[in-house]
Amino acid sequence: MTKNSINIVVAGATGFVGLDLVYLLSKHSNVKITSLCAQKNIGKKIQSFDVRIKKKLPKISKIEKVNWSTVDLLFLSLPNGEAQGLIRKLYHKYPNLKFIDLSADFRLENGTIYKKHYLKNHKAKKLINRSLYSITELNKKKIRNFRIISNPGCYPTSIQIPLIPLFEKKLIDIKDITIDSKSGYSGAGKNYKSKFKIKNFYSSTYAYAVKNHRHTAEIDQQFRKLSNNILFSFNPHLLPTFRGILSSIYVYKKKNVTIKKINNSLKKYYQKDVFIKICKPNTQIGTGDVIDTNDCKISVCQTRIKNKIVIFSAIDNLVKGAAGQAIQNMNIMYKFKETAGLK
Ligand SMILES: NC(=O)c1ccc[n+]([C@@H]2O[C@H](COP(=O)([O-])OP(=O)(O)OC[C@H]3O[C@@H](n4cnc5c(N)ncnc54)[C@H](OP(=O)(O)O)[C@@H]3O)[C@@H](O)[C@H]2O)c1
């Protein structure tokens, strides 16, 4: 039976992603927030962390205090490594409870690859294959078959949305792809300053993790489902702005494929997806166009080199890259309007 309203809990409510989740969910008419959980600041009002939230909501509490028998859905917006133990404890005990995890805990299908990138043993290996890695637009038919939804990383969302259709339609050379991504510092969470000890933080553009950013593992995993021969390099940069990601993806068109054909093929692929905005070819775009929206805005542009194009893909890392996409996944999971709480 489809419910019209569900009881939800947000774990990690006071983090950068958690606050966007709470803000958006507080305006969602199919959702009742029954607990907001964090480690610190127990008993405080959520409004003391984010003045955008106007609705009266439960005060911050410990996750141990939640009465799970009345909860339909748990959003986990915790640091990597925290969701797996919690989901392992709850999954079998509460068979009606569903989970949307925003961390990397269930993104990698192979526990050994998880350990290689996240440097610890996975605590719920048997549940990994009961979860779905879900960029919403690419998984609409599958989402309802799973109780654990793994929300993709922010960079991977901006990268896979434009590339996957082009791989499927075989329109670009898959062996020479350069991805240059830039992110606002909220991507590193509220302790960003301790994660990036860099000079002149607020006036620096900083290149990092040139070869081994953890997100390459989930991108590789998803690309390998299409071909083992896809080769890309990925270089993230940190910008001195709060939110937003712009990925500049350099690829070679296949012979006789026009930029118009690439553009039309993206438009057709996402014709029913209101959050994917494909611009006219050679349109200039930036993160400012998508801030505070669940949109992914894409522009395919010609470079000076014949056959070489650059695809710009802009998202808000905290919305389409995290909280917004999690809500979009929830909307599909519970048969709510896909745009509910997001438009
Ligand atoms: N930031 C982004 O753009 C982005 C995008 C996509 C995915 N993600 C992922 O989303 C998750 C949250 O990211 P974030 O940027 O919001 O991080 P954040 O700002 O550091 O917030 C983390 C939240 O988790 C709580 N927390 C920390 N340790 C905990 C524990 N042991 N038990 C319970 N609660 C705990 C914190 O509360 P206290 O302060 O009380 O400890 C805080 O509310 C991360 O896994 C991140 O990788 C982030």
The ligand as an SDF file (V2000), in Angstrom:
LIG
                    3D

 48 52  0  0  0  0  0  0  0  0999 V2000
   29.4650   17.8710    1.6950 N   0  0  0  0  0  0  0  0  0  0  0  0
   29.1200   17.4170    0.4970 C   0  0  0  0  0  0  0  0  0  0  0  0
   29.0950   18.1450   -0.5010 O   0  0  0  0  0  0  0  0  0  0  0  0
   28.7340   15.9780    0.3270 C   0  0  0  0  0  0  0  0  0  0  0  0
   28.2270   15.5640   -0.8890 C   0  0  0  0  0  0  0  0  0  0  0  0
   27.8580   14.2280   -1.0530 C   0  0  0  0  0  0  0  0  0  0  0  0
   28.0010   13.3500   -0.0100 C   0  0  0  0  0  0  0  0  0  0  0  0
   28.5160   13.7810    1.1750 N   0  0  0  0  0  0  0  0  0  0  0  0
   28.6340   12.8110    2.2790 C   0  0  0  0  0  0  0  0  0  0  0  0
   27.5790   13.0770    3.1960 O   0  0  0  0  0  0  0  0  0  0  0  0
   28.0050   12.7920    4.5410 C   0  0  0  0  0  0  0  0  0  0  0  0
   27.8190   14.0440    5.4010 C   0  0  0  0  0  0  0  0  0  0  0  0
   28.6300   15.0680    4.8460 O   0  0  0  0  0  0  0  0  0  0  0  0
   28.7030   16.5260    5.4850 P   0  0  0  0  0  0  0  0  0  0  0  0
   29.4910   17.3170    4.5100 O   0  0  0  0  0  0  0  0  0  0  0  0
   27.3740   16.9900    5.8910 O   0  0  0  0  0  0  0  0  0  0  0  0
   29.5650   16.2540    6.7930 O   0  0  0  0  0  0  0  0  0  0  0  0
   29.6670   17.1640    8.1080 P   0  0  0  0  0  0  0  0  0  0  0  0
   29.3800   18.5780    7.7870 O   0  0  0  0  0  0  0  0  0  0  0  0
   30.9880   16.8340    8.7200 O   0  0  0  0  0  0  0  0  0  0  0  0
   28.4990   16.6070    9.0690 O   0  0  0  0  0  0  0  0  0  0  0  0
   28.5510   15.3450    9.6690 C   0  0  0  0  0  0  0  0  0  0  0  0
   27.3290   15.1480   10.5540 C   0  0  0  0  0  0  0  0  0  0  0  0
   27.4110   13.8420   11.1550 O   0  0  0  0  0  0  0  0  0  0  0  0
   27.3610   13.9630   12.6000 C   0  0  0  0  0  0  0  0  0  0  0  0
   28.2740   12.9400   13.1500 N   0  0  0  0  0  0  0  0  0  0  0  0
   29.6180   12.8990   13.0270 C   0  0  0  0  0  0  0  0  0  0  0  0
   30.1020   11.7740   13.5940 N   0  0  0  0  0  0  0  0  0  0  0  0
   29.0450   11.0960   14.0700 C   0  0  0  0  0  0  0  0  0  0  0  0
   28.8850    9.8690   14.7740 C   0  0  0  0  0  0  0  0  0  0  0  0
   29.9230    9.1180   15.0970 N   0  0  0  0  0  0  0  0  0  0  0  0
   27.6200    9.4990   15.1180 N   0  0  0  0  0  0  0  0  0  0  0  0
   26.5530   10.2870   14.8200 C   0  0  0  0  0  0  0  0  0  0  0  0
   26.6460   11.4730   14.1670 N   0  0  0  0  0  0  0  0  0  0  0  0
   27.8740   11.8580   13.7980 C   0  0  0  0  0  0  0  0  0  0  0  0
   27.8290   15.3680   12.8770 C   0  0  0  0  0  0  0  0  0  0  0  0
   27.2960   15.7810   14.1270 O   0  0  0  0  0  0  0  0  0  0  0  0
   28.2560   16.3010   15.3110 P   0  0  0  0  0  0  0  0  0  0  0  0
   28.7560   17.6260   14.8730 O   0  0  0  0  0  0  0  0  0  0  0  0
   27.3260   16.3410   16.4690 O   0  0  0  0  0  0  0  0  0  0  0  0
   29.3640   15.2800   15.4430 O   0  0  0  0  0  0  0  0  0  0  0  0
   27.2020   16.1270   11.7180 C   0  0  0  0  0  0  0  0  0  0  0  0
   25.8320   16.3560   11.9910 O   0  0  0  0  0  0  0  0  0  0  0  0
   29.4680   12.3690    4.4370 C   0  0  0  0  0  0  0  0  0  0  0  0
   29.5570   10.9650    4.3990 O   0  0  0  0  0  0  0  0  0  0  0  0
   29.9060   12.9450    3.0890 C   0  0  0  0  0  0  0  0  0  0  0  0
   30.9580   12.2070    2.4910 O   0  0  0  0  0  0  0  0  0  0  0  0
   28.8730   15.0770    1.3720 C   0  0  0  0  0  0  0  0  0  0  0  0
  1  2  1  0
  2  3  2  0
  2  4  1  0
  4  5  1  0
  4 48  2  0
  5  6  2  0
  6  7  1  0
  7  8  2  0
  8  9  1  0
  8 48  1  0
  9 10  1  0
  9 46  1  0
 10 11  1  0
 11 12  1  0
 11 44  1  0
 12 13  1  0
 13 14  1  0
 14 15  2  0
 14 16  1  0
 14 17  1  0
 17 18  1  0
 18 19  2  0
 18 20  1  0
 18 21  1  0
 21 22  1  0
 22 23  1  0
 23 24  1  0
 23 42  1  0
 24 25  1  0
 25 26  1  0
 25 36  1  0
 26 27  1  0
 26 35  1  0
 27 28  2  0
 28 29  1  0
 29 30  1  0
 29 35  2  0
 30 31  1  0
 30 32  2  0
 32 33  1  0
 33 34  2  0
 34 35  1  0
 36 37  1  0
 36 42  1  0
 37 38  1  0
 38 39  2  0
 38 40  1  0
 38 41  1  0
 42 43  1  0
 44 45  1  0
 44 46  1  0
 46 47  1  0
M  CHG  2   8   1  16  -1
M  END
$$$$
